[in-house]
Amino acid sequence: MQEQSTEASDPYYEARRAEIAALAERCGPDDPIPTVEYTEQEHEVWQLVCGKLSARHRSDATTEFLDAAECLAIPQEGVPQLRDVSGRIESLSGFRFRSAPALVPFRQFCSGLADSAFHSTQYLRHPNTPFYTADPDMLHDVVGHGNALASKRFAHLYRLAGEAAARAESEAALQFIAKVFWFTLECGLIRERGESKAYGATIVSSYGELNHFRDADIHPLKLESLAEVDYDISTYQSILFEADSMNQLEDTVGSFWDTCDDNTIEALLAGSAARLVQVP
């Protein structure tokens, strides 16, 4: 992707990102989130992206996300301290942030979710590509996931995903839980008043994704359908899944994460494979 090559070819950006990541590497899971002294350029990127996203959220984001974002009220004029946003989310839903140097392995990530903690980066995307990044940054984690986590209903789904991953023993079961997470809490849609509305963090934190998502091949949200598709995190999504309502999302995905284990996931995947074989 262009975003990755831009970052890789900029030694100043790479050094700055490593500097911020080093703060997280020295921070234990129960230590206070480190303070970052952001540069004027980083504040400008934050202000630009948040201003653009806020306007698009009003037309493209689902009601549950919008209500949570209004309660959280993330500052838009400059990069907030992650510690401050974390405290606000904790007062709203019981979730909190943990500082992470980069994307963490899925099992470790889910271990945090089960403990009502979300691993968040503190560095920002490259200033030359402010509206989309394939690699999670603080804009993705705070604007995308943070706003959702300010909702008690979404926060409950995140916890259930973490608890489901903790029960998974096989790699196949863990990967399917990750796939469900991707197509819902990362890239999920809800149908509202006859329109597709976004709540997934990857979409709502990316101006580029918000321009693209309604052009995707949108399917009704069914677990057996999720088993039959693959995804690529490095580009805009060509296939998305849409719940009929917030209630359906909770009933379908929440109930799955609340009860699934290796055996139930194995049976679901076997049934999906059998259906594919029967297709002429």
C-alpha positions as CSV (number, residue, x, y, z in Angstrom):
1,M,0.0,0.0,0.0
2,Q,1.1,3.6,-0.6
3,E,0.7,4.4,3.0
4,Q,3.2,1.8,4.1
5,S,5.9,2.7,1.5
6,T,5.6,6.4,2.5
7,E,6.2,5.6,6.1
8,A,9.0,3.2,5.4
9,S,10.8,5.8,3.2
10,D,10.7,8.6,5.8
11,P,13.4,8.1,8.5
12,Y,12.2,11.0,10.6
13,Y,8.7,9.5,10.8
14,E,10.1,6.1,11.6
15,A,12.3,7.6,14.4
16,R,9.4,9.5,15.8
17,R,7.1,6.5,15.8
18,A,9.8,4.4,17.5
19,E,10.3,7.1,20.1
20,I,6.6,7.0,21.1
21,A,6.5,3.2,20.9
22,A,9.4,3.0,23.3
23,L,7.4,4.8,26.0
24,A,4.8,2.0,25.8
25,E,7.5,-0.7,25.8
26,R,8.7,0.6,29.1
27,C,5.2,0.7,30.5
28,G,3.8,-2.2,32.5
29,P,0.2,-3.3,32.1
30,D,-0.8,-1.7,35.4
31,D,1.4,1.4,35.0
32,P,-0.1,4.8,34.2
33,I,-0.3,5.5,30.5
34,P,2.8,7.6,29.5
35,T,2.5,11.2,28.5
36,V,3.5,12.1,25.0
37,E,4.6,15.6,24.0
38,Y,3.1,15.8,20.6
39,T,4.5,18.0,17.9
40,E,2.7,20.9,16.1
41,Q,2.5,18.7,13.0
42,E,1.0,15.8,14.9
43,H,-1.6,18.2,16.4
44,E,-2.4,19.4,12.9
45,V,-2.9,15.9,11.6
46,W,-5.2,15.1,14.5
47,Q,-7.3,18.2,13.9
48,L,-7.6,17.7,10.2
49,V,-8.6,14.1,10.4
50,C,-11.0,14.5,13.3
51,G,-12.7,17.5,11.6
52,K,-13.3,15.5,8.5
53,L,-14.4,12.4,10.3
54,S,-16.8,14.2,12.6
55,A,-18.7,15.6,9.6
56,R,-18.9,12.2,7.9
57,H,-20.0,10.4,11.1
58,R,-23.2,12.4,11.2
59,S,-24.2,11.0,7.9
60,D,-22.5,7.6,7.8
61,A,-22.2,6.3,11.4
62,T,-24.8,4.3,13.3
63,T,-26.8,5.9,16.1
64,E,-25.2,3.9,18.9
65,F,-21.8,5.0,17.8
66,L,-22.9,8.7,17.4
67,D,-24.5,8.7,20.9
68,A,-21.3,7.2,22.4
69,A,-19.1,9.7,20.6
70,E,-21.2,12.6,21.9
71,C,-20.8,11.4,25.4
72,L,-17.0,10.8,25.1
73,A,-16.4,14.1,23.4
74,I,-12.9,13.5,22.2
75,P,-11.0,16.8,21.7
76,Q,-10.6,17.6,18.0
77,E,-8.3,20.7,18.2
78,G,-5.2,18.6,19.0
79,V,-4.0,15.2,20.1
80,P,-5.4,14.4,23.6
81,Q,-3.4,12.4,26.1
82,L,-4.5,8.8,25.9
83,R,-4.6,8.7,29.7
84,D,-7.3,11.4,29.8
85,V,-9.4,9.6,27.1
86,S,-9.0,6.3,29.0
87,G,-10.4,7.9,32.2
88,R,-13.4,9.2,30.4
89,I,-14.2,5.9,28.8
90,E,-13.8,4.1,32.1
91,S,-16.4,6.4,33.7
92,L,-18.8,5.7,30.8
93,S,-18.5,1.9,30.3
94,G,-15.9,0.5,32.6
95,F,-13.3,0.0,29.8
96,R,-9.9,1.6,29.8
97,F,-6.9,1.9,27.5
98,R,-3.5,0.3,27.8
99,S,-0.5,1.8,25.9
100,A,0.9,-0.5,23.2
101,P,4.0,0.0,21.1
102,A,2.3,-1.4,18.0
103,L,-0.3,-4.0,17.0
104,V,-0.3,-6.8,19.5
105,P,-1.0,-10.5,18.8
106,F,-4.7,-11.3,18.7
107,R,-4.6,-13.6,21.8
108,Q,-2.8,-10.9,23.8
109,F,-5.2,-8.3,22.5
110,C,-8.2,-10.3,23.5
111,S,-6.8,-11.1,26.9
112,G,-6.9,-7.3,27.5
113,L,-10.5,-7.1,26.2
114,A,-11.6,-9.8,28.7
115,D,-10.2,-7.6,31.4
116,S,-12.0,-4.5,30.0
117,A,-8.7,-3.1,28.6
118,F,-8.0,-2.1,25.1
119,H,-4.4,-2.0,23.8
120,S,-4.0,1.4,22.0
121,T,-1.0,2.9,20.2
122,Q,0.0,6.5,20.9
123,Y,1.7,7.4,17.6
124,L,-0.1,8.9,14.6
125,R,-0.2,8.0,10.9
126,H,2.2,9.6,8.4
127,P,1.1,13.2,7.7
128,N,1.3,12.6,4.0
129,T,-1.5,10.0,4.2
130,P,-3.9,11.3,6.9
131,F,-7.1,9.8,5.7
132,Y,-6.3,6.1,5.6
133,T,-3.7,3.8,7.2
134,A,-3.5,0.0,7.0
135,D,-1.5,0.0,10.2
136,P,-3.4,0.9,13.4
137,D,-2.5,4.2,15.0
138,M,-3.9,6.4,17.7
139,L,-6.6,7.9,15.4
140,H,-7.8,4.4,14.6
141,D,-7.7,3.2,18.2
142,V,-9.2,6.3,19.9
143,V,-11.6,7.6,17.3
144,G,-12.7,4.2,16.0
145,H,-12.6,1.9,19.0
146,G,-12.6,4.5,21.7
147,N,-15.9,6.0,20.7
148,A,-17.4,2.6,20.4
149,L,-16.1,1.6,23.8
150,A,-17.9,4.6,25.4
151,S,-21.1,2.7,24.6
152,K,-22.0,0.1,27.2
153,R,-23.6,-2.1,24.6
154,F,-20.5,-2.1,22.3
155,A,-18.2,-2.4,25.3
156,H,-20.0,-5.6,26.3
157,L,-19.4,-7.1,22.9
158,Y,-15.7,-6.3,23.2
159,R,-15.6,-8.1,26.5
160,L,-17.4,-11.1,25.2
161,A,-14.9,-11.3,22.3
162,G,-12.1,-11.3,24.7
163,E,-13.7,-14.0,26.9
164,A,-14.4,-16.2,23.8
165,A,-10.7,-16.0,22.7
166,A,-9.6,-17.0,26.2
167,R,-11.7,-20.2,25.9
168,A,-10.4,-21.0,22.4
169,E,-7.7,-23.7,22.4
170,S,-7.3,-24.5,18.8
171,E,-5.8,-22.1,16.2
172,A,-8.8,-22.7,14.0
173,A,-11.2,-21.6,16.7
174,L,-9.1,-18.5,17.6
175,Q,-8.9,-17.5,13.9
176,F,-12.7,-17.7,13.4
177,I,-13.2,-15.6,16.5
178,A,-10.8,-13.1,15.0
179,K,-12.7,-13.2,11.7
180,V,-16.0,-12.4,13.4
181,F,-14.3,-9.6,15.3
182,W,-12.9,-8.2,12.0
183,F,-16.3,-8.3,10.1
184,T,-18.1,-6.7,13.1
185,L,-16.2,-4.6,15.5
186,E,-13.6,-3.6,12.9
187,C,-15.7,-3.4,9.7
188,G,-19.3,-3.8,10.7
189,L,-22.5,-2.1,9.4
190,I,-26.0,-1.7,10.8
191,R,-29.1,-1.0,8.7
192,E,-30.9,2.1,9.9
193,R,-33.8,3.8,8.3
194,G,-33.1,2.1,5.0
195,E,-29.4,3.0,4.9
196,S,-26.1,1.2,5.6
197,K,-24.5,2.9,8.7
198,A,-21.0,2.1,10.0
199,Y,-19.9,1.3,13.5
200,G,-16.7,-0.8,12.8
201,A,-13.6,1.0,13.9
202,T,-11.7,0.5,10.7
203,I,-14.4,2.3,8.7
204,V,-15.3,5.1,11.1
205,S,-11.7,6.1,11.7
206,S,-10.9,6.3,8.0
207,Y,-12.2,9.0,5.7
208,G,-11.1,6.8,2.8
209,E,-13.1,3.8,4.1
210,L,-16.2,6.1,4.7
211,N,-16.0,7.1,1.0
212,H,-15.8,3.5,-0.1
213,F,-17.9,1.2,2.2
214,R,-21.2,1.6,0.4
215,D,-19.6,0.4,-2.8
216,A,-18.6,-2.9,-1.1
217,D,-20.6,-6.2,-1.6
218,I,-22.8,-6.0,1.5
219,H,-24.2,-9.2,2.9
220,P,-26.7,-9.9,5.8
221,L,-24.8,-10.7,9.0
222,K,-24.8,-14.5,9.4
223,L,-22.1,-16.4,11.2
224,E,-22.1,-19.2,8.5
225,S,-21.5,-16.6,5.8
226,L,-18.5,-15.2,7.7
227,A,-16.9,-18.7,7.6
228,E,-17.0,-18.6,3.8
229,V,-15.0,-15.4,3.1
230,D,-11.5,-14.2,3.6
231,Y,-10.2,-10.7,4.2
232,D,-7.2,-8.5,3.6
233,I,-6.5,-5.8,6.3
234,S,-4.1,-3.9,4.0
235,T,-6.8,-2.5,1.7
236,Y,-10.4,-1.3,1.5
237,Q,-12.8,-4.1,2.2
238,S,-14.7,-5.5,-0.9
239,I,-17.1,-7.6,1.3
240,L,-18.9,-6.3,4.4
241,F,-21.6,-7.6,6.6
242,E,-24.6,-5.7,7.9
243,A,-26.9,-6.4,10.9
244,D,-30.5,-5.5,10.7
245,S,-30.2,-3.6,14.0
246,M,-28.1,-3.2,17.1
247,N,-30.3,-5.9,18.7
248,Q,-29.5,-8.3,15.9
249,L,-25.8,-7.6,16.3
250,E,-26.0,-8.4,20.0
251,D,-28.2,-11.5,19.5
252,T,-26.1,-13.0,16.7
253,V,-22.5,-12.0,17.6
254,G,-22.9,-11.5,21.3
255,S,-24.6,-14.8,21.8
256,F,-21.9,-16.6,19.7
257,W,-19.0,-15.1,21.7
258,D,-20.8,-15.7,25.0
259,T,-21.2,-19.5,24.3
260,C,-18.7,-20.6,21.7
261,D,-15.9,-23.1,22.3
262,D,-13.7,-25.2,20.1
263,N,-16.4,-27.8,19.5
264,T,-19.1,-25.4,18.5
265,I,-16.8,-23.5,16.2
266,E,-15.5,-26.7,14.6
267,A,-19.1,-27.8,13.9
268,L,-19.9,-24.4,12.4
269,L,-16.9,-24.5,10.1
270,A,-17.6,-28.1,9.1
271,G,-21.2,-27.2,8.2
272,S,-19.9,-24.2,6.1
273,A,-17.4,-26.4,4.3
274,A,-20.1,-29.0,3.5
275,R,-22.4,-26.3,2.0
276,L,-19.6,-25.1,-0.2
277,V,-19.0,-28.6,-1.5
278,Q,-22.7,-28.9,-2.4
279,V,-22.7,-25.7,-4.5
280,P,-22.8,-26.8,-8.2
